[in-house]
Amino acid sequence: MFQYRAVLVRLRQSDSDRDIARARLMGRPKVAALRALALREGWLALAPALSVTPRLSSACFPRRLSTNRKESIR
């Protein structure tokens, strides 16, 4: 989670995807995806404080159903 928040801070400072990747925080494709999500959610606006942790967590790490469920055989 810290990594995503650090990238959001850099995005809010208008750093490019390449600069963020060069700092080895995240790869360029993932930064581009996070930038698109942040634009859609309004997280790049400078006015509000960056306290989007619950929304960020649910957006970046959606809950997945386990594929290893064993079905009972009757």
ChimeraX commands (.cxc) that place a marker at each C-alpha (Angstrom):
marker #1 position 0.00,0.00,0.00 radius 0.5
marker #1 position 2.89,2.35,0.79 radius 0.5
marker #1 position 4.17,1.94,-2.76 radius 0.5
marker #1 position 0.83,2.99,-4.27 radius 0.5
marker #1 position 0.56,6.03,-2.02 radius 0.5
marker #1 position 4.14,7.05,-2.88 radius 0.5
marker #1 position 3.32,6.80,-6.59 radius 0.5
marker #1 position 0.15,8.85,-6.08 radius 0.5
marker #1 position 2.20,11.56,-4.38 radius 0.5
marker #1 position 4.61,11.58,-7.32 radius 0.5
marker #1 position 1.69,11.71,-9.78 radius 0.5
marker #1 position 0.24,14.67,-7.91 radius 0.5
marker #1 position 3.61,16.40,-8.32 radius 0.5
marker #1 position 3.25,15.93,-12.11 radius 0.5
marker #1 position 6.08,13.42,-12.39 radius 0.5
marker #1 position 6.01,11.38,-15.58 radius 0.5
marker #1 position 5.48,7.63,-15.72 radius 0.5
marker #1 position 9.07,7.25,-16.84 radius 0.5
marker #1 position 10.41,9.26,-13.87 radius 0.5
marker #1 position 8.43,7.11,-11.44 radius 0.5
marker #1 position 9.65,3.92,-13.11 radius 0.5
marker #1 position 13.21,5.22,-13.06 radius 0.5
marker #1 position 12.89,5.68,-9.29 radius 0.5
marker #1 position 11.97,1.96,-9.20 radius 0.5
marker #1 position 8.68,2.53,-7.41 radius 0.5
marker #1 position 6.56,0.81,-10.05 radius 0.5
marker #1 position 6.79,-0.20,-13.70 radius 0.5
marker #1 position 5.51,2.08,-16.45 radius 0.5
marker #1 position 2.45,-0.01,-17.41 radius 0.5
marker #1 position 1.28,-0.20,-13.78 radius 0.5
marker #1 position 1.92,3.53,-13.28 radius 0.5
marker #1 position -0.18,4.26,-16.36 radius 0.5
marker #1 position -3.00,2.09,-15.01 radius 0.5
marker #1 position -2.79,3.79,-11.60 radius 0.5
marker #1 position -2.78,7.22,-13.27 radius 0.5
marker #1 position -5.95,6.34,-15.19 radius 0.5
marker #1 position -7.62,5.11,-11.98 radius 0.5
marker #1 position -6.51,8.23,-10.07 radius 0.5
marker #1 position -7.87,10.51,-12.78 radius 0.5
marker #1 position -11.17,8.64,-12.80 radius 0.5
marker #1 position -11.47,8.80,-8.98 radius 0.5
marker #1 position -10.25,12.41,-8.66 radius 0.5
marker #1 position -7.21,11.55,-6.53 radius 0.5
marker #1 position -4.85,13.84,-8.45 radius 0.5
marker #1 position -6.56,17.04,-7.33 radius 0.5
marker #1 position -4.16,19.00,-5.12 radius 0.5
marker #1 position -6.81,20.51,-2.85 radius 0.5
marker #1 position -7.84,17.52,-0.71 radius 0.5
marker #1 position -5.36,15.68,1.45 radius 0.5
marker #1 position -4.35,12.25,0.22 radius 0.5
marker #1 position -6.42,10.12,2.59 radius 0.5
marker #1 position -7.92,7.65,0.15 radius 0.5
marker #1 position -6.50,4.53,1.75 radius 0.5
marker #1 position -9.72,2.48,2.00 radius 0.5
marker #1 position -10.84,3.45,-1.49 radius 0.5
marker #1 position -7.32,2.96,-2.84 radius 0.5
marker #1 position -7.09,-0.44,-1.24 radius 0.5
marker #1 position -10.39,-1.62,-2.67 radius 0.5
marker #1 position -9.60,-0.19,-6.12 radius 0.5
marker #1 position -6.08,-1.58,-6.43 radius 0.5
marker #1 position -6.61,-4.85,-4.60 radius 0.5
marker #1 position -10.12,-6.10,-5.37 radius 0.5
marker #1 position -11.30,-9.10,-3.39 radius 0.5
marker #1 position -11.03,-12.27,-5.41 radius 0.5
marker #1 position -12.86,-15.48,-4.92 radius 0.5
marker #1 position -10.67,-18.44,-4.32 radius 0.5
marker #1 position -10.44,-20.84,-7.23 radius 0.5
marker #1 position -9.28,-23.63,-4.95 radius 0.5
marker #1 position -12.65,-24.29,-3.36 radius 0.5
marker #1 position -13.38,-27.96,-3.07 radius 0.5
marker #1 position -16.91,-28.88,-3.82 radius 0.5
marker #1 position -18.39,-31.59,-1.68 radius 0.5
marker #1 position -19.17,-34.75,-3.58 radius 0.5
marker #1 position -22.40,-36.38,-2.53 radius 0.5
marker link #1:1,2 radius 0.2
marker link #1:2,3 radius 0.2
marker link #1:3,4 radius 0.2
marker link #1:4,5 radius 0.2
marker link #1:5,6 radius 0.2
marker link #1:6,7 radius 0.2
marker link #1:7,8 radius 0.2
marker link #1:8,9 radius 0.2
marker link #1:9,10 radius 0.2
marker link #1:10,11 radius 0.2
marker link #1:11,12 radius 0.2
marker link #1:12,13 radius 0.2
marker link #1:13,14 radius 0.2
marker link #1:14,15 radius 0.2
marker link #1:15,16 radius 0.2
marker link #1:16,17 radius 0.2
marker link #1:17,18 radius 0.2
marker link #1:18,19 radius 0.2
marker link #1:19,20 radius 0.2
marker link #1:20,21 radius 0.2
marker link #1:21,22 radius 0.2
marker link #1:22,23 radius 0.2
marker link #1:23,24 radius 0.2
marker link #1:24,25 radius 0.2
marker link #1:25,26 radius 0.2
marker link #1:26,27 radius 0.2
marker link #1:27,28 radius 0.2
marker link #1:28,29 radius 0.2
marker link #1:29,30 radius 0.2
marker link #1:30,31 radius 0.2
marker link #1:31,32 radius 0.2
marker link #1:32,33 radius 0.2
marker link #1:33,34 radius 0.2
marker link #1:34,35 radius 0.2
marker link #1:35,36 radius 0.2
marker link #1:36,37 radius 0.2
marker link #1:37,38 radius 0.2
marker link #1:38,39 radius 0.2
marker link #1:39,40 radius 0.2
marker link #1:40,41 radius 0.2
marker link #1:41,42 radius 0.2
marker link #1:42,43 radius 0.2
marker link #1:43,44 radius 0.2
marker link #1:44,45 radius 0.2
marker link #1:45,46 radius 0.2
marker link #1:46,47 radius 0.2
marker link #1:47,48 radius 0.2
marker link #1:48,49 radius 0.2
marker link #1:49,50 radius 0.2
marker link #1:50,51 radius 0.2
marker link #1:51,52 radius 0.2
marker link #1:52,53 radius 0.2
marker link #1:53,54 radius 0.2
marker link #1:54,55 radius 0.2
marker link #1:55,56 radius 0.2
marker link #1:56,57 radius 0.2
marker link #1:57,58 radius 0.2
marker link #1:58,59 radius 0.2
marker link #1:59,60 radius 0.2
marker link #1:60,61 radius 0.2
marker link #1:61,62 radius 0.2
marker link #1:62,63 radius 0.2
marker link #1:63,64 radius 0.2
marker link #1:64,65 radius 0.2
marker link #1:65,66 radius 0.2
marker link #1:66,67 radius 0.2
marker link #1:67,68 radius 0.2
marker link #1:68,69 radius 0.2
marker link #1:69,70 radius 0.2
marker link #1:70,71 radius 0.2
marker link #1:71,72 radius 0.2
marker link #1:72,73 radius 0.2
marker link #1:73,74 radius 0.2
view
